[in-house]
């Protein structure tokens, strides 16, 4: 029987977006072990690490070693975050499949997070695009705070669409709309996704949600209803938000896969295998993770009935 | 300007479904304080307590005192859980607005949880309906495990619809489809809700979700798309599931209200006031609560930008 379920492409970000937020350094061999296990789960893409300055993000100071030591699987793209030309050179030397560039849709958030104006970021990323163009490496632009900024508030759709156009004009063919601090809500997601898809039909869009306000799953379904078929998510839901201490972080991969499969989509993910990888996380990072599936198991997890159940009703 | 936003009716269950699961007894005056504060938040209904045997659920052994000491607000219905005729007599003596009856759609879950066969439960509830009929007290039937049983697995829609019909035939006009252990998923919710609404157009339906597998919010939107306009939810998301230790419990009221208001619905809830009540919970129950809103605030919560932001870009 042919598989007629619509395909959803899952992209794992835990080892970059998750690990970079951990105060405790994850040993290189543990990172490699997690990534190698994830590589066997059916992801379309894995964001392995970040080629930022080791001083800025010491948690990922072993980027080269990680890239060299992982065992790549055919069919999986290995992407890394690249902030500047220096990072691009380091990343290219490791044979990446994709460079993930990032800037914020909010001027204040860009200044706060990247310590540059948006124009300065764009100029820098333009250089990165030039440095990579001509190689076989794909380029993705991640647009932070596309659904709102924790300092400025709302971000207009037109503003996001303008920046997509500027990157499209550089020849960038992949873009991620990031809900960096969990401000996106379903009707907003549907609206921006639909406009972006209609205006840039050649662009491959990813949606990147945070579950900070418990809307990541509803947002994913809203995005799908607008034609999106590609999501970032983080194993265990790790990777928090500095503006909401204690709140959930990134959309949780296993929770999203579980829901999407129940909804009739083909995520290509081996959920049982994925849950075993997720179960490694609390030990590695030294704390509990937001994942619900890890605690409850899938809905097909059956429990034994108490012994007395069989006796009930026999002697009324 | 007239309010043209579709109305969603919110029903708070924390002081019954939440408190009954707490190992630590909540003092009567604290319960009353929480209920009185909830009464000012705009709920359509509050499930105050349960008239089960004090031996079976000692956490709610003060049901009469709570009912007598709360300050009722006009426009809010005060409902209580009533398991049997003895409970109905106790509840009626307290001047309740509604009696909430409960049985399970799964034979095994009913035996396990209520220690009766479903037929025995129905016979007992038939007596309760008789005892209450003729009074001005409304009757609601809560159908546990309507979306799946943790011991049996799937529960068929036809089975749920058959039990609704049996209660409708007793004159019961209100029914709650309960996702007791967080097994419901959006397309399933849409399907059962639509069939139930179509078959029993006179029945007032409530949907009761648990966020055990991170789908409560998506399920609420799915239910609304099938014409449902009434939800149970629990302040702070308290009220766990014995089959998933550590996982989220009931759908969280403030998380649901926040999303539904953003989606353009009128929940009639004062979210700011509600969050203040939710903030009382960790102190009362002695542990953190699953609520995301309590940690992150609403999406309109703005944070100050760091001081250096203003300087950036001045000296390029």
Interface residues (C-beta under 8 A of the other chain):
Chain A: X108 X111 X112 X115 X116 X117 X119 X120 X148 X150 X151 X152 X153 X182 X183 X185 X186 X187 X188 X211 X212 X213 X214 X215 X217 X218 X221 X241 X243 X244 X245 X246 X247 X248 X252 X255 X258 X259 X262 X263 X264 X288 X292 X293 X295 X296 X297 X298 X299 X300 X301 X302 X303 X304 X305 X306 X308 X309 X312 X313 X316
Chain B: X108 X111 X112 X115 X116 X117 X119 X120 X148 X150 X151 X152 X153 X182 X183 X185 X186 X187 X188 X211 X212 X213 X214 X215 X217 X218 X221 X241 X243 X244 X245 X246 X247 X248 X252 X255 X258 X259 X262 X263 X264 X288 X292 X293 X295 X296 X297 X298 X299 X300 X301 X302 X303 X304 X305 X306 X308 X309 X312 X313 X316
